[in-house]
Amino acid sequence: MAIDRLDPRGRQMMAWLRDQGIEPTALQAMGSDASPRRYFRMEMAGATRVVMDAPDQASACRAFCQIRALMARAGIHVPVIHAAAPDNGFLLLEDLGSRDYLSALGGPRDEPLLRAAIDALVQLQGRADGRDLPRFDADRIDAELALFPDWYVRRHLGVEPDAAWWSRWAAGTGVLRQAMLAQPTVVVHRDYMVRNLLVATPNPGVIDFQDALAGPVTYDLASLLRDAFFSLTPEQEQSLIEYYRRQAEAAGIPLPTDLSRALDRTAAQRHLKVLGIFARLYHRDHKPGYLADAPRFLDYLHREIGGDPAGQDLAALVAELPRPERTASP
C-alpha cells in the first residue's frame, strides 16, 4: 500500500510512527477481524513489524498490554510490544509471521500443531496468574447468551419468542451457566481458535488475547477443538481431549470430574453466543461472511446438548427454529 494513499486515520498512524523515529519503507494491509481494528505489516530497516490500529479502543489496547505481560511471564509465545500509544489506539508489535493455524491445518501436521496448541494452553492455565483479571461470572455468561435470542432468533430469523419459549430457554441455559461456574478457574484467552494461533518458533504464536478473563477451565479447549472455521473428526477430537487431560493432570491443573460433559456444556454456551455475534456482524456491521458457518455451529450444538439429559430440551428448542438461509449482503 502506498503511504501517500492512506486515509486520515492511517496518516495519523504514520505520524505516530515517525514520532518513534520509524520511517516505514512499505505497508501491507493484513486480514481484518470482526472488530474495527486494522493491522498493517511494515518493512523497516530490513525487518518487519505489525502495527495495530484500534480506533476508539483505548481500554482494549491497555488490556492487550496487560495480558501480553501476563502471558509472557507464563512462557507463552506472544508478540513483543516495541511501542505503544494505547490512548490513541496504536501498538507496534513484533511480527510473528503470516501463516495462521487455519491455513496450515488439513494435512499430516495437524496433530503436532494442535498438540503444540494444547501444550501452550496447559502452560497458560498452569502458570498464569489471573487473580487481577475480570471474572467470567454469571452476569457475563448471561449477557453473552442473550446475543442468541436478540440477534440470531429475533433479528436474523425473524422469530419472536413467546413466553413458553423464554421459559424453556431460561431452564436450558441455566444448565450451561451452572456448568461453567462450577468449573475450576484459570486464565481464559476467550478466543483460543486457529485464526489466533500462528505457525511460529516455538509453536504457536498467540495473538488477539486482549479479552482474557479468569474463567472456566474448559473454555479455551472448546474454542480450539470446536472452531468456527474448521472441524475435527470425532476420533481426532477425542484423541486431543485425552491428550489435554493427561497434560493438564501432569501440570496439576484441576479438572471437572466429567471433563467431556463440562466441555460440551461450555462449548454450547460459546456456540450460542457466537451465533448471536455472527448475526450482529451481518445485520449491524454489514459483514456477511461469518454467518456462512452457522450450520457448523448448529451441528455442534446438536452434538453437545442433544444427548445431555439436562440439555435435550434446549437442543430441541434450537432445532425447532428455521434453518438459516444462505446469507447475502444485508
Residue, then its C-alpha position, 0 to 999 in steps of 0.5 A: m500500500a502506498i503511504d501517500r494513499l492512506d486515509p486520515r486515520g492511517r496518516q495519523m498512524m504514520a505520524w505516530l510512527r515517525d514520532q518513534g523515529i520509524e520511517p516505514t519503507a512499505l505497508q501491507a494491509m493484513g486480514s481484518d477481524a470482526s472488530p474495527r481494528r486494522y493491522f498493517r505489516m511494515e518493512m523497516a530497516g530490513a525487518t518487519r513489524v505489525v502495527m495495530d490500529a484500534p480506533d476508539q479502543a483505548s481500554a482494549c489496547r491497555a488490556f492487550c498490554q496487560i495480558r501480553a505481560l501476563m502471558a509472557r511471564a507464563g512462557i507463552h509465545v506472544p508478540v513483543i510490544h516495541a511501542a505503544a500509544p494505547d490512548n490513541g489506539f496504536l501498538l507496534l508489535e513484533d511480527l510473528g509471521s503470516r501463516d495462521y493455524l487455519s491455513a496450515l491445518g488439513g494435512p499430516r501436521d495437524e496433530p503436532l500443531l494442535r498438540a503444540a496448541i494444547d501444550a501452550l494452553v496447559q502452560l497458560q492455565g498452569r502458570a498464569d496468574g489471573r487473580d487481577l483479571p475480570r471474572f467470567d461470572a454469571d452476569r457475563i455468561d448471561a449477557e453473552l447468551a442473550l446475543f442468541p435470542d436478540w440477534y440470531v432468533r429475533r433479528h436474523l430469523g425473524v422469530e419472536p419468542d413467546a413466553a413458553w419459549w423464554s421459559r424453556w430457554a431460561a431452564g436450558t441455559g441455566v444448565l450451561r451457566q451452572a456448568m461453567l461456574a462450577q468449573p475450576t478457574v484459570v486464565v481464559h484467552r476467550d478466543y483460543m481458535v486457529r485464526n489466533l494461533l500462528v505457525a511460529t518458533p516455538n509453536p504457536g504464536v498467540i495473538d488477539f488475547q486482549d479479552a482474557l478473563a479468569g474463567p472456566v477451565t474448559y473454555d479455551l479447549a472448546s474454542l480450539l477443538r470446536d472452531a468456527f472455521f474448521s472441524l475435527t473428526p470425532e476420533q481426532e477430537q477425542s484423541l486431543i481431549e485425552y491428550y489435554r487431560r493427561q497434560a493438564e493432570a501432569a501440570g496439576i491443573p484441576l479438572p471437572t470430574d466429567l471433563s467431556r460433559a463440562l466441555d460440551r456444556t461450555a462449548a454450547q454456551r460459546h456456540l450460542k453466543v457466537l451465533g448471536i455475534f455472527a448475526r450482529l456482524y451481518h445485520r449491524d456491521h454489514k459483514p456477511g461472511y461469518l454467518a456462512d458457518a452457522p450450520r457448523f455451529l448448529d451441528y455442534l450444538h446438536r452434538e453437545i446438548g442433544g444427548d445431555p439429559a439436562g440439555q435435550d430440551l434446549a437442543a430441541l428448542v434450537a432445532e425447532l427454529p428455521r434453518p438459516e438461509r444462505t446469507a447475502s449482503p444485508 
